[in-house]
Amino acid sequence: MKKVTIVVFSGEMDRAMAAFNIAVGAASMGMEATMFFTFWGLNILKRRDARVSPPGFIRKMLAAMMPAGPHKLPLSKLNMFGMGPLMMKKLMKQYRMPDVGEMLALAKQSGVKVIACTTTMELMGIPKAQLIQDVDSCAGVAAYLAEAGESTVNLFI
């Protein structure tokens, strides 16, 4: 079976949509798809009600500035103080396109494996309890490399 591995590094809505589109598309073609969420991409996997309060001043500042969950993501271009994502969501709804949260649910229904990076979790002070239930596992780069080593397609988004 062909495999696709995607590193989701970005925490921006448009890039997350691209990553989920590829993963769901691969799964619909009978390919095994794995998404490895690290650094800013890990924000996509945070629970909407996540109240991360890690120890240390720098971690606290990072936690305060980062969005919690797929519904609060900025755009990579034309964010316009939050107006860009609102306009994009309205346009997507008008054309019956799923948002990032719906794409995540569709990915899980399609059998896409979701892995949260433990190194980033530790660095940013994000406990596993603050992640959504749809996370299959929390693992380090060795797990990603094992998946990528068996994949025919590897992407970094």
N, CA, C and O atoms as a GROMACS GRO file, in nm:
protein
  628
    1MET      N    1   0.084  -0.119   0.000
    1MET     CA    2   0.000   0.000   0.000
    1MET      C    3   0.089   0.125   0.000
    1MET      O    4   0.188   0.132   0.073
    2LYS      N    5   0.052   0.222  -0.081
    2LYS     CA    6   0.127   0.348  -0.085
    2LYS      C    7   0.094   0.429   0.040
    2LYS      O    8  -0.017   0.423   0.093
    3LYS      N    9   0.194   0.506   0.085
    3LYS     CA   10   0.177   0.587   0.206
    3LYS      C   11   0.214   0.732   0.178
    3LYS      O   12   0.301   0.762   0.096
    4VAL      N   13   0.146   0.822   0.249
    4VAL     CA   14   0.173   0.965   0.245
    4VAL      C   15   0.200   1.012   0.387
    4VAL      O   16   0.126   0.979   0.480
    5THR      N   17   0.307   1.088   0.403
    5THR     CA   18   0.340   1.145   0.534
    5THR      C   19   0.348   1.297   0.519
    5THR      O   20   0.414   1.348   0.428
    6ILE      N   21   0.279   1.368   0.608
    6ILE     CA   22   0.277   1.514   0.602
    6ILE      C   23   0.320   1.570   0.737
    6ILE      O   24   0.259   1.539   0.840
    7VAL      N   25   0.423   1.653   0.737
    7VAL     CA   26   0.461   1.728   0.856
    7VAL      C   27   0.381   1.858   0.852
    7VAL      O   28   0.394   1.937   0.758
    8VAL      N   29   0.299   1.881   0.954
    8VAL     CA   30   0.220   2.003   0.962
    8VAL      C   31   0.292   2.095   1.061
    8VAL      O   32   0.275   2.084   1.182
    9PHE      N   33   0.372   2.185   1.007
    9PHE     CA   34   0.454   2.279   1.085
    9PHE      C   35   0.381   2.411   1.104
    9PHE      O   36   0.397   2.477   1.207
   10SER      N   37   0.302   2.450   1.006
   10SER     CA   38   0.234   2.579   1.007
   10SER      C   39   0.104   2.572   1.087
   10SER      O   40   0.034   2.471   1.084
   11GLY      N   41   0.074   2.677   1.156
   11GLY     CA   42  -0.052   2.688   1.228
   11GLY      C   43  -0.146   2.788   1.162
   11GLY      O   44  -0.228   2.850   1.229
   12GLU      N   45  -0.133   2.803   1.030
   12GLU     CA   46  -0.216   2.898   0.957
   12GLU      C   47  -0.328   2.823   0.884
   12GLU      O   48  -0.308   2.713   0.833
   13MET      N   49  -0.444   2.884   0.880
   13MET     CA   50  -0.564   2.820   0.830
   13MET      C   51  -0.548   2.768   0.687
   13MET      O   52  -0.582   2.653   0.660
   14ASP      N   53  -0.499   2.850   0.596
   14ASP     CA   54  -0.490   2.809   0.457
   14ASP      C   55  -0.392   2.694   0.437
   14ASP      O   56  -0.416   2.605   0.355
   15ARG      N   57  -0.283   2.694   0.511
   15ARG     CA   58  -0.186   2.585   0.500
   15ARG      C   59  -0.238   2.457   0.565
   15ARG      O   60  -0.213   2.347   0.517
   16ALA      N   61  -0.312   2.473   0.675
   16ALA     CA   62  -0.374   2.356   0.739
   16ALA      C   63  -0.476   2.294   0.645
   16ALA      O   64  -0.486   2.172   0.635
   17MET      N   65  -0.554   2.378   0.576
   17MET     CA   66  -0.652   2.327   0.480
   17MET      C   67  -0.583   2.246   0.370
   17MET      O   68  -0.630   2.140   0.332
   18ALA      N   69  -0.471   2.297   0.320
   18ALA     CA   70  -0.397   2.226   0.215
   18ALA      C   71  -0.350   2.090   0.267
   18ALA      O   72  -0.361   1.990   0.197
   19ALA      N   73  -0.296   2.087   0.388
   19ALA     CA   74  -0.247   1.962   0.446
   19ALA      C   75  -0.361   1.860   0.462
   19ALA      O   76  -0.345   1.743   0.428
   20PHE      N   77  -0.475   1.906   0.512
   20PHE     CA   78  -0.589   1.815   0.530
   20PHE      C   79  -0.647   1.771   0.396
   20PHE      O   80  -0.686   1.655   0.381
   21ASN      N   81  -0.653   1.861   0.298
   21ASN     CA   82  -0.701   1.823   0.164
   21ASN      C   83  -0.616   1.710   0.106
   21ASN      O   84  -0.670   1.614   0.051
   22ILE      N   85  -0.485   1.721   0.120
   22ILE     CA   86  -0.395   1.619   0.067
   22ILE      C   87  -0.413   1.488   0.143
   22ILE      O   88  -0.422   1.381   0.082
   23ALA      N   89  -0.420   1.496   0.276
   23ALA     CA   90  -0.434   1.374   0.357
   23ALA      C   91  -0.566   1.303   0.328
   23ALA      O   92  -0.568   1.181   0.310
   24VAL      N   93  -0.674   1.377   0.322
   24VAL     CA   94  -0.805   1.317   0.294
   24VAL      C   95  -0.809   1.264   0.151
   24VAL      O   96  -0.864   1.157   0.126
   25GLY      N   97  -0.752   1.338   0.058
   25GLY     CA   98  -0.745   1.291  -0.080
   25GLY      C   99  -0.667   1.161  -0.092
   25GLY      O  100  -0.708   1.069  -0.163
   26ALA      N  101  -0.554   1.155  -0.022
   26ALA     CA  102  -0.473   1.032  -0.025
   26ALA      C  103  -0.552   0.915   0.034
   26ALA      O  104  -0.552   0.805  -0.023
   27ALA      N  105  -0.618   0.938   0.146
   27ALA     CA  106  -0.696   0.831   0.209
   27ALA      C  107  -0.809   0.785   0.117
   27ALA      O  108  -0.839   0.666   0.110
   28SER      N  109  -0.872   0.880   0.047
   28SER     CA  110  -0.982   0.843  -0.043
   28SER      C  111  -0.933   0.763  -0.164
   28SER      O  112  -1.011   0.694  -0.229
   29MET      N  113  -0.803   0.773  -0.193
   29MET     CA  114  -0.743   0.695  -0.302
   29MET      C  115  -0.687   0.562  -0.252
   29MET      O  116  -0.621   0.490  -0.327
   30GLY      N  117  -0.714   0.530  -0.126
   30GLY     CA  118  -0.669   0.403  -0.071
   30GLY      C  119  -0.527   0.406  -0.016
   30GLY      O  120  -0.470   0.302   0.014
   31MET      N  121  -0.471   0.525  -0.003
   31MET     CA  122  -0.336   0.538   0.051
   31MET      C  123  -0.343   0.555   0.203
   31MET      O  124  -0.441   0.608   0.255
   32GLU      N  125  -0.240   0.509   0.272
   32GLU     CA  126  -0.229   0.531   0.416
   32GLU      C  127  -0.170   0.670   0.436
   32GLU      O  128  -0.065   0.701   0.380
   33ALA      N  129  -0.236   0.752   0.516
   33ALA     CA  130  -0.189   0.890   0.538
   33ALA      C  131  -0.161   0.914   0.686
   33ALA      O  132  -0.240   0.877   0.773
   34THR      N  133  -0.047   0.978   0.712
   34THR     CA  134  -0.008   1.015   0.848
   34THR      C  135   0.026   1.163   0.850
   34THR      O  136   0.097   1.213   0.763
   35MET      N  137  -0.028   1.234   0.950
   35MET     CA  138   0.003   1.376   0.969
   35MET      C  139   0.076   1.391   1.102
   35MET      O  140   0.027   1.347   1.206
   36PHE      N  141   0.193   1.452   1.096
   36PHE     CA  142   0.277   1.474   1.214
   36PHE      C  143   0.275   1.624   1.244
   36PHE      O  144   0.331   1.703   1.169
   37PHE      N  145   0.210   1.662   1.354
   37PHE     CA  146   0.192   1.803   1.391
   37PHE      C  147   0.303   1.848   1.485
   37PHE      O  148   0.323   1.789   1.591
   38THR      N  149   0.374   1.952   1.446
   38THR     CA  150   0.485   2.003   1.526
   38THR      C  151   0.484   2.155   1.526
   38THR      O  152   0.421   2.218   1.441
   39PHE      N  153   0.553   2.214   1.620
   39PHE     CA  154   0.561   2.359   1.641
   39PHE      C  155   0.426   2.426   1.624
   39PHE      O  156   0.332   2.386   1.692
   40TRP      N  157   0.409   2.524   1.536
   40TRP     CA  158   0.285   2.602   1.529
   40TRP      C  159   0.169   2.516   1.481
   40TRP      O  160   0.054   2.546   1.513
   41GLY      N  161   0.196   2.410   1.408
   41GLY     CA  162   0.091   2.320   1.363
   41GLY      C  163   0.023   2.247   1.478
   41GLY      O  164  -0.092   2.204   1.466
   42LEU      N  165   0.093   2.235   1.589
   42LEU     CA  166   0.036   2.168   1.706
   42LEU      C  167  -0.085   2.244   1.762
   42LEU      O  168  -0.170   2.184   1.828
   43ASN      N  169  -0.093   2.375   1.736
   43ASN     CA  170  -0.208   2.454   1.782
   43ASN      C  171  -0.339   2.402   1.723
   43ASN      O  172  -0.445   2.418   1.784
   44ILE      N  173  -0.333   2.341   1.605
   44ILE     CA  174  -0.452   2.286   1.541
   44ILE      C  175  -0.514   2.176   1.626
   44ILE      O  176  -0.635   2.155   1.625
   45LEU      N  177  -0.430   2.106   1.700
   45LEU     CA  178  -0.475   1.991   1.779
   45LEU      C  179  -0.514   2.027   1.923
   45LEU      O  180  -0.555   1.940   1.999
   46LYS      N  181  -0.502   2.153   1.959
   46LYS     CA  182  -0.541   2.192   2.095
   46LYS      C  183  -0.693   2.197   2.107
   46LYS      O  184  -0.764   2.236   2.015
   47ARG      N  185  -0.740   2.156   2.224
   47ARG     CA  186  -0.883   2.166   2.252
   47ARG      C  187  -0.925   2.313   2.252
   47ARG      O  188  -0.846   2.401   2.286
   48ARG      N  189  -1.046   2.336   2.214
   48ARG     CA  190  -1.098   2.473   2.208
   48ARG      C  191  -1.091   2.540   2.345
   48ARG      O  192  -1.067   2.661   2.355
   49ASP      N  193  -1.114   2.462   2.451
   49ASP     CA  194  -1.113   2.516   2.587
   49ASP      C  195  -0.977   2.499   2.655
   49ASP      O  196  -0.968   2.509   2.778
   50ALA      N  197  -0.872   2.475   2.578
   50ALA     CA  198  -0.738   2.453   2.635
   50ALA      C  199  -0.694   2.577   2.714
   50ALA      O  200  -0.698   2.689   2.665
   51ARG      N  201  -0.652   2.552   2.834
   51ARG     CA  202  -0.600   2.659   2.920
   51ARG      C  203  -0.458   2.619   2.961
   51ARG      O  204  -0.434   2.578   3.074
   52VAL      N  205  -0.368   2.633   2.868
   52VAL     CA  206  -0.230   2.594   2.893
   52VAL      C  207  -0.163   2.703   2.974
   52VAL      O  208  -0.160   2.819   2.933
   53SER      N  209  -0.110   2.667   3.088
   53SER     CA  210  -0.036   2.760   3.173
   53SER      C  211   0.094   2.693   3.216
   53SER      O  212   0.108   2.651   3.331
   54PRO      N  213   0.187   2.684   3.124
   54PRO     CA  214   0.313   2.616   3.154
   54PRO      C  215   0.401   2.696   3.247
   54PRO      O  216   0.383   2.817   3.262
   55PRO      N  217   0.496   2.630   3.311
   55PRO     CA  218   0.589   2.703   3.396
   55PRO      C  219   0.685   2.786   3.312
   55PRO      O  220   0.718   2.750   3.199
   56GLY      N  221   0.729   2.897   3.368
   56GLY     CA  222   0.827   2.982   3.301
   56GLY      C  223   0.763   3.096   3.224
   56GLY      O  224   0.659   3.078   3.161
   57PHE      N  225   0.826   3.212   3.230
   57PHE     CA  226   0.774   3.334   3.168
   57PHE      C  227   0.761   3.320   3.016
   57PHE      O  228   0.657   3.355   2.960
   58ILE      N  229   0.863   3.270   2.949
   58ILE     CA  230   0.861   3.260   2.802
   58ILE      C  231   0.751   3.165   2.757
   58ILE      O  232   0.678   3.194   2.662
   59ARG      N  233   0.738   3.051   2.823
   59ARG     CA  234   0.632   2.956   2.788
   59ARG      C  235   0.494   3.018   2.810
   59ARG      O  236   0.404   2.999   2.728
   60LYS      N  237   0.477   3.090   2.918
   60LYS     CA  238   0.348   3.154   2.946
   60LYS      C  239   0.315   3.256   2.837
   60LYS      O  240   0.200   3.265   2.792
   61MET      N  241   0.415   3.334   2.794
   61MET     CA  242   0.393   3.432   2.689
   61MET      C  243   0.356   3.364   2.556
   61MET      O  244   0.264   3.409   2.488
   62LEU      N  245   0.426   3.258   2.521
   62LEU     CA  246   0.394   3.184   2.399
   62LEU      C  247   0.253   3.127   2.406
   62LEU      O  248   0.177   3.137   2.310
   63ALA      N  249   0.217   3.068   2.520
   63ALA     CA  250   0.084   3.010   2.536
   63ALA      C  251  -0.025   3.115   2.521
   63ALA      O  252  -0.130   3.088   2.464
   64ALA      N  253   0.000   3.234   2.573
   64ALA     CA  254  -0.099   3.342   2.565
   64ALA      C  255  -0.118   3.391   2.422
   64ALA      O  256  -0.227   3.436   2.386
   65MET      N  257  -0.015   3.382   2.341
   65MET     CA  258  -0.023   3.433   2.203
   65MET      C  259  -0.069   3.330   2.101
   65MET      O  260  -0.107   3.367   1.989
   66MET      N  261  -0.068   3.202   2.136
   66MET     CA  262  -0.102   3.099   2.039
   66MET      C  263  -0.250   3.065   2.042
   66MET      O  264  -0.311   3.060   2.149
   67PRO      N  265  -0.310   3.042   1.924
   67PRO     CA  266  -0.451   3.004   1.920
   67PRO      C  267  -0.473   2.864   1.973
   67PRO      O  268  -0.383   2.780   1.969
   68ALA      N  269  -0.593   2.839   2.022
   68ALA     CA  270  -0.629   2.706   2.070
   68ALA      C  271  -0.731   2.645   1.976
   68ALA      O  272  -0.847   2.686   1.975
   69GLY      N  273  -0.688   2.550   1.898
   69GLY     CA  274  -0.777   2.475   1.811
   69GLY      C  275  -0.787   2.528   1.670
   69GLY      O  276  -0.737   2.636   1.639
   70PRO      N  277  -0.851   2.450   1.585
   70PRO     CA  278  -0.858   2.482   1.443
   70PRO      C  279  -0.948   2.600   1.409
   70PRO      O  280  -0.942   2.650   1.296
   71HIS      N  281  -1.030   2.646   1.501
   71HIS     CA  282  -1.126   2.752   1.473
   71HIS      C  283  -1.068   2.892   1.491
   71HIS      O  284  -1.133   2.991   1.458
   72LYS      N  285  -0.946   2.902   1.543
   72LYS     CA  286  -0.887   3.032   1.574
   72LYS      C  287  -0.761   3.062   1.490
   72LYS      O  288  -0.686   3.153   1.525
   73LEU      N  289  -0.738   2.989   1.383
   73LEU     CA  290  -0.614   3.002   1.308
   73LEU      C  291  -0.613   3.127   1.219
   73LEU      O  292  -0.716   3.162   1.161
   74PRO      N  293  -0.498   3.194   1.209
   74PRO     CA  294  -0.486   3.309   1.119
   74PRO      C  295  -0.460   3.261   0.976
   74PRO      O  296  -0.434   3.143   0.952
   75LEU      N  297  -0.466   3.353   0.882
   75LEU     CA  298  -0.427   3.324   0.744
   75LEU      C  299  -0.279   3.356   0.727
   75LEU      O  300  -0.224   3.439   0.800
   76SER      N  301  -0.213   3.290   0.632
   76SER     CA  302  -0.072   3.317   0.608
   76SER      C  303  -0.053   3.452   0.538
   76SER      O  304   0.049   3.517   0.555
   77LYS      N  305  -0.150   3.491   0.460
   77LYS     CA  306  -0.148   3.622   0.390
   77LYS      C  307  -0.283   3.688   0.413
   77LYS      O  308  -0.385   3.620   0.429
   78LEU      N  309  -0.284   3.819   0.416
   78LEU     CA  310  -0.408   3.896   0.430
   78LEU      C  311  -0.486   3.864   0.555
   78LEU      O  312  -0.609   3.856   0.552
   79ASN      N  313  -0.416   3.845   0.666
   79ASN     CA  314  -0.486   3.817   0.792
   79ASN      C  315  -0.568   3.936   0.838
   79ASN      O  316  -0.676   3.919   0.895
   80MET      N  317  -0.519   4.057   0.815
   80MET     CA  318  -0.589   4.183   0.842
   80MET      C  319  -0.651   4.189   0.981
   80MET      O  320  -0.771   4.215   0.996
   81PHE      N  321  -0.569   4.165   1.083
   81PHE     CA  322  -0.613   4.171   1.222
   81PHE      C  323  -0.732   4.078   1.250
   81PHE      O  324  -0.818   4.110   1.333
   82GLY      N  325  -0.736   3.964   1.182
   82GLY     CA  326  -0.841   3.867   1.204
   82GLY      C  327  -0.958   3.874   1.108
   82GLY      O  328  -1.043   3.785   1.106
   83MET      N  329  -0.964   3.980   1.027
   83MET     CA  330  -1.075   3.993   0.931
   83MET      C  331  -1.060   3.895   0.815
   83MET      O  332  -1.160   3.846   0.763
   84GLY      N  333  -0.937   3.866   0.774
   84GLY     CA  334  -0.912   3.773   0.664
   84GLY      C  335  -0.971   3.635   0.689
   84GLY      O  336  -1.044   3.582   0.604
   85PRO      N  337  -0.941   3.575   0.806
   85PRO     CA  338  -1.000   3.444   0.834
   85PRO      C  339  -1.154   3.447   0.838
   85PRO      O  340  -1.219   3.352   0.794
   86LEU      N  341  -1.211   3.554   0.892
   86LEU     CA  342  -1.358   3.564   0.896
   86LEU      C  343  -1.416   3.567   0.756
   86LEU      O  344  -1.516   3.500   0.728
   87MET      N  345  -1.354   3.645   0.667
   87MET     CA  346  -1.403   3.653   0.529
   87MET      C  347  -1.385   3.518   0.458
   87MET      O  348  -1.472   3.475   0.384
   88MET      N  349  -1.272   3.453   0.482
   88MET     CA  350  -1.245   3.324   0.418
   88MET      C  351  -1.346   3.219   0.468
   88MET      O  352  -1.397   3.139   0.389
   89LYS      N  353  -1.373   3.218   0.598
   89LYS     CA  354  -1.471   3.122   0.652
   89LYS      C  355  -1.610   3.147   0.593
   89LYS      O  356  -1.682   3.052   0.563
   90LYS      N  357  -1.647   3.275   0.577
   90LYS     CA  358  -1.777   3.306   0.518
   90LYS      C  359  -1.783   3.258   0.374
   90LYS      O  360  -1.884   3.201   0.331
   91LEU      N  361  -1.677   3.281   0.299
   91LEU     CA  362  -1.670   3.237   0.160
   91LEU      C  363  -1.675   3.084   0.150
   91LEU      O  364  -1.744   3.028   0.065
   92MET      N  365  -1.602   3.017   0.239
   92MET     CA  366  -1.602   2.871   0.240
   92MET      C  367  -1.741   2.817   0.272
   92MET      O  368  -1.785   2.719   0.212
   93LYS      N  369  -1.809   2.879   0.366
   93LYS     CA  370  -1.944   2.835   0.402
   93LYS      C  371  -2.039   2.856   0.285
   93LYS      O  372  -2.124   2.771   0.256
   94GLN      N  373  -2.025   2.969   0.217
   94GLN     CA  374  -2.109   3.000   0.101
   94GLN      C  375  -2.093   2.893  -0.008
   94GLN      O  376  -2.190   2.857  -0.074
   95TYR      N  377  -1.973   2.843  -0.026
   95TYR     CA  378  -1.946   2.741  -0.128
   95TYR      C  379  -1.946   2.600  -0.072
   95TYR      O  380  -1.899   2.506  -0.136
   96ARG      N  381  -1.998   2.586   0.050
   96ARG     CA  382  -2.014   2.456   0.117
   96ARG      C  383  -1.882   2.380   0.129
   96ARG      O  384  -1.877   2.258   0.112
   97MET      N  385  -1.777   2.453   0.159
   97MET     CA  386  -1.647   2.390   0.183
   97MET      C  387  -1.629   2.373   0.333
   97MET      O  388  -1.661   2.464   0.410
   98PRO      N  389  -1.578   2.259   0.377
   98PRO     CA  390  -1.557   2.238   0.520
   98PRO      C  391  -1.445   2.326   0.574
   98PRO      O  392  -1.350   2.359   0.502
   99ASP      N  393  -1.456   2.365   0.702
   99ASP     CA  394  -1.349   2.442   0.765
   99ASP      C  395  -1.244   2.346   0.819
   99ASP      O  396  -1.255   2.225   0.801
  100VAL      N  397  -1.142   2.399   0.885
  100VAL     CA  398  -1.031   2.316   0.933
  100VAL      C  399  -1.079   2.210   1.033
  100VAL      O  400  -1.035   2.096   1.027
  101GLY      N  401  -1.167   2.248   1.123
  101GLY     CA  402  -1.219   2.153   1.220
  101GLY      C  403  -1.295   2.039   1.153
  101GLY      O  404  -1.281   1.923   1.191
  102GLU      N  405  -1.376   2.073   1.053
  102GLU     CA  406  -1.451   1.971   0.979
  102GLU      C  407  -1.356   1.883   0.898
  102GLU      O  408  -1.379   1.763   0.884
  103MET      N  409  -1.249   1.943   0.843
  103MET     CA  410  -1.151   1.864   0.767
  103MET      C  411  -1.077   1.767   0.859
  103MET      O  412  -1.046   1.655   0.820
  104LEU      N  413  -1.050   1.811   0.981
  104LEU     CA  414  -0.986   1.722   1.079
  104LEU      C  415  -1.077   1.603   1.108
  104LEU      O  416  -1.031   1.489   1.112
  105ALA      N  417  -1.205   1.629   1.128
  105ALA     CA  418  -1.300   1.520   1.153
  105ALA      C  419  -1.310   1.428   1.032
  105ALA      O  420  -1.315   1.306   1.048
  106LEU      N  421  -1.312   1.484   0.913
  106LEU     CA  422  -1.316   1.404   0.791
  106LEU      C  423  -1.190   1.320   0.776
  106LEU      O  424  -1.196   1.204   0.733
  107ALA      N  425  -1.076   1.379   0.810
  107ALA     CA  426  -0.949   1.304   0.804
  107ALA      C  427  -0.955   1.184   0.897
  107ALA      O  428  -0.915   1.074   0.858
  108LYS      N  429  -1.003   1.203   1.018
  108LYS     CA  430  -1.012   1.092   1.114
  108LYS      C  431  -1.109   0.985   1.064
  108LYS      O  432  -1.081   0.866   1.076
  109GLN      N  433  -1.223   1.027   1.009
  109GLN     CA  434  -1.320   0.932   0.954
  109GLN      C  435  -1.261   0.854   0.838
  109GLN      O  436  -1.299   0.740   0.812
  110SER      N  437  -1.166   0.915   0.767
  110SER     CA  438  -1.102   0.853   0.650
  110SER      C  439  -0.985   0.764   0.689
  110SER      O  440  -0.926   0.698   0.603
  111GLY      N  441  -0.952   0.761   0.818
  111GLY     CA  442  -0.843   0.676   0.864
  111GLY      C  443  -0.706   0.741   0.867
  111GLY      O  444  -0.605   0.672   0.880
  112VAL      N  445  -0.701   0.872   0.854
  112VAL     CA  446  -0.573   0.943   0.861
  112VAL      C  447  -0.519   0.935   1.004
  112VAL      O  448  -0.593   0.959   1.100
  113LYS      N  449  -0.392   0.900   1.017
  113LYS     CA  450  -0.327   0.892   1.148
  113LYS      C  451  -0.276   1.031   1.187
  113LYS      O  452  -0.209   1.097   1.108
  114VAL      N  453  -0.307   1.074   1.308
  114VAL     CA  454  -0.268   1.205   1.360
  114VAL      C  455  -0.171   1.186   1.476
  114VAL      O  456  -0.204   1.123   1.577
  115ILE      N  457  -0.050   1.241   1.460
  115ILE     CA  458   0.054   1.230   1.562
  115ILE      C  459   0.094   1.369   1.609
  115ILE      O  460   0.122   1.456   1.527
  116ALA      N  461   0.098   1.390   1.740
  116ALA     CA  462   0.143   1.516   1.799
  116ALA      C  463   0.289   1.500   1.842
  116ALA      O  464   0.326   1.399   1.901
  117CYS      N  465   0.370   1.599   1.812
  117CYS     CA  466   0.514   1.596   1.842
  117CYS      C  467   0.540   1.619   1.992
  117CYS      O  468   0.508   1.725   2.045
  118THR      N  469   0.597   1.518   2.057
  118THR     CA  470   0.624   1.529   2.200
  118THR      C  471   0.731   1.633   2.232
  118THR      O  472   0.726   1.696   2.337
  119THR      N  473   0.827   1.650   2.143
  119THR     CA  474   0.932   1.750   2.166
  119THR      C  475   0.871   1.890   2.171
  119THR      O  476   0.904   1.969   2.260
  120THR      N  477   0.783   1.920   2.076
  120THR     CA  478   0.716   2.050   2.075
  120THR      C  479   0.626   2.065   2.196
  120THR      O  480   0.620   2.172   2.257
  121MET      N  481   0.555   1.958   2.231
  121MET     CA  482   0.466   1.964   2.348
  121MET      C  483   0.546   2.000   2.473
  121MET      O  484   0.503   2.083   2.552
  122GLU      N  485   0.661   1.938   2.489
  122GLU     CA  486   0.744   1.966   2.605
  122GLU      C  487   0.799   2.108   2.600
  122GLU      O  488   0.796   2.179   2.700
  123LEU      N  489   0.849   2.147   2.485
  123LEU     CA  490   0.907   2.281   2.469
  123LEU      C  491   0.806   2.391   2.498
  123LEU      O  492   0.837   2.488   2.567
  124MET      N  493   0.685   2.375   2.445
  124MET     CA  494   0.581   2.476   2.460
  124MET      C  495   0.498   2.459   2.587
  124MET      O  496   0.414   2.544   2.618
  125GLY      N  497   0.521   2.350   2.661
  125GLY     CA  498   0.447   2.328   2.785
  125GLY      C  499   0.302   2.288   2.761
  125GLY      O  500   0.213   2.329   2.836
  126ILE      N  501   0.278   2.209   2.657
  126ILE     CA  502   0.142   2.165   2.624
  126ILE      C  503   0.124   2.020   2.671
  126ILE      O  504   0.183   1.929   2.613
  127PRO      N  505   0.045   1.999   2.774
  127PRO     CA  506   0.022   1.861   2.820
  127PRO      C  507  -0.074   1.787   2.727
  127PRO      O  508  -0.156   1.850   2.659
  128LYS      N  509  -0.065   1.657   2.724
  128LYS     CA  510  -0.151   1.575   2.638
  128LYS      C  511  -0.299   1.600   2.667
  128LYS      O  512  -0.382   1.594   2.576
  129ALA      N  513  -0.331   1.627   2.792
  129ALA     CA  514  -0.470   1.650   2.831
  129ALA      C  515  -0.531   1.772   2.760
  129ALA      O  516  -0.653   1.784   2.755
  130GLN      N  517  -0.448   1.862   2.706
  130GLN     CA  518  -0.498   1.982   2.638
  130GLN      C  519  -0.521   1.959   2.489
  130GLN      O  520  -0.562   2.051   2.418
  131LEU      N  521  -0.493   1.837   2.442
  131LEU     CA  522  -0.512   1.806   2.300
  131LEU      C  523  -0.648   1.741   2.278
  131LEU      O  524  -0.706   1.682   2.369
  132ILE      N  525  -0.699   1.754   2.157
  132ILE     CA  526  -0.827   1.693   2.122
  132ILE      C  527  -0.817   1.541   2.125
  132ILE      O  528  -0.708   1.485   2.122
  133GLN      N  529  -0.930   1.476   2.132
  133GLN     CA  530  -0.935   1.329   2.141
  133GLN      C  531  -0.889   1.261   2.013
  133GLN      O  532  -0.848   1.145   2.016
  134ASP      N  533  -0.893   1.331   1.901
  134ASP     CA  534  -0.862   1.270   1.772
  134ASP      C  535  -0.713   1.242   1.750
  134ASP      O  536  -0.676   1.186   1.647
  135VAL      N  537  -0.628   1.279   1.845
  135VAL     CA  538  -0.486   1.251   1.832
  135VAL      C  539  -0.463   1.101   1.856
  135VAL      O  540  -0.501   1.047   1.959
  136ASP      N  541  -0.401   1.036   1.757
  136ASP     CA  542  -0.376   0.892   1.768
  136ASP      C  543  -0.262   0.862   1.864
  136ASP      O  544  -0.268   0.766   1.942
  137SER      N  545  -0.159   0.946   1.858
  137SER     CA  546  -0.046   0.924   1.949
  137SER      C  547   0.036   1.051   1.961
  137SER      O  548   0.028   1.142   1.879
  138CYS      N  549   0.115   1.054   2.066
  138CYS     CA  550   0.213   1.160   2.086
  138CYS      C  551   0.348   1.091   2.075
  138CYS      O  552   0.376   0.994   2.145
  139ALA      N  553   0.432   1.142   1.986
  139ALA     CA  554   0.559   1.075   1.960
  139ALA      C  555   0.662   1.176   1.911
  139ALA      O  556   0.628   1.289   1.874
  140GLY      N  557   0.787   1.134   1.910
  140GLY     CA  558   0.895   1.220   1.865
  140GLY      C  559   0.931   1.199   1.720
  140GLY      O  560   0.860   1.130   1.645
  141VAL      N  561   1.041   1.260   1.681
  141VAL     CA  562   1.084   1.257   1.542
  141VAL      C  563   1.114   1.116   1.493
  141VAL      O  564   1.100   1.089   1.373
  142ALA      N  565   1.154   1.027   1.580
  142ALA     CA  566   1.182   0.889   1.538
  142ALA      C  567   1.056   0.823   1.482
  142ALA      O  568   1.063   0.747   1.384
  143ALA      N  569   0.940   0.850   1.542
  143ALA     CA  570   0.814   0.795   1.492
  143ALA      C  571   0.783   0.852   1.354
  143ALA      O  572   0.740   0.779   1.265
  144TYR      N  573   0.804   0.983   1.338
  144TYR     CA  574   0.782   1.044   1.207
  144TYR      C  575   0.875   0.982   1.103
  144TYR      O  576   0.831   0.946   0.994
  145LEU      N  577   1.002   0.970   1.136
  145LEU     CA  578   1.099   0.915   1.041
  145LEU      C  579   1.067   0.771   1.004
  145LEU      O  580   1.088   0.730   0.889
  146ALA      N  581   1.015   0.694   1.098
  146ALA     CA  582   0.975   0.556   1.068
  146ALA      C  583   0.861   0.556   0.966
  146ALA      O  584   0.862   0.478   0.872
  147GLU      N  585   0.763   0.645   0.986
  147GLU     CA  586   0.651   0.657   0.891
  147GLU      C  587   0.700   0.708   0.756
  147GLU      O  588   0.664   0.653   0.651
  148ALA      N  589   0.783   0.812   0.759
  148ALA     CA  590   0.832   0.873   0.635
  148ALA      C  591   0.919   0.775   0.555
  148ALA      O  592   0.917   0.777   0.432
  149GLY      N  593   0.994   0.692   0.625
  149GLY     CA  594   1.079   0.595   0.558
  149GLY      C  595   1.003   0.493   0.476
  149GLY      O  596   1.058   0.435   0.382
  150GLU      N  597   0.877   0.472   0.511
  150GLU     CA  598   0.793   0.377   0.438
  150GLU      C  599   0.701   0.446   0.338
  150GLU      O  600   0.624   0.380   0.268
  151SER      N  601   0.707   0.579   0.330
  151SER     CA  602   0.614   0.655   0.248
  151SER      C  603   0.671   0.682   0.109
  151SER      O  604   0.792   0.696   0.089
  152THR      N  605   0.578   0.690   0.013
  152THR     CA  606   0.616   0.727  -0.123
  152THR      C  607   0.606   0.877  -0.144
  152THR      O  608   0.668   0.932  -0.236
  153VAL      N  609   0.528   0.943  -0.059
  153VAL     CA  610   0.512   1.088  -0.066
  153VAL      C  611   0.537   1.146   0.073
  153VAL      O  612   0.475   1.102   0.170
  154ASN      N  613   0.626   1.243   0.083
  154ASN     CA  614   0.654   1.313   0.208
  154ASN      C  615   0.644   1.462   0.184
  154ASN      O  616   0.708   1.515   0.093
  155LEU      N  617   0.563   1.530   0.264
  155LEU     CA  618   0.541   1.673   0.247
  155LEU      C  619   0.564   1.748   0.378
  155LEU      O  620   0.544   1.693   0.487
  156PHE      N  621   0.607   1.872   0.366
  156PHE     CA  622   0.631   1.960   0.480
  156PHE      C  623   0.549   2.085   0.456
  156PHE      O  624   0.580   2.164   0.366
  157ILE      N  625   0.444   2.104   0.536
  157ILE     CA  626   0.354   2.219   0.516
  157ILE      C  627   0.350   2.303   0.642
  157ILE      O  628   0.280   2.404   0.646
   0.00000   0.00000   0.00000
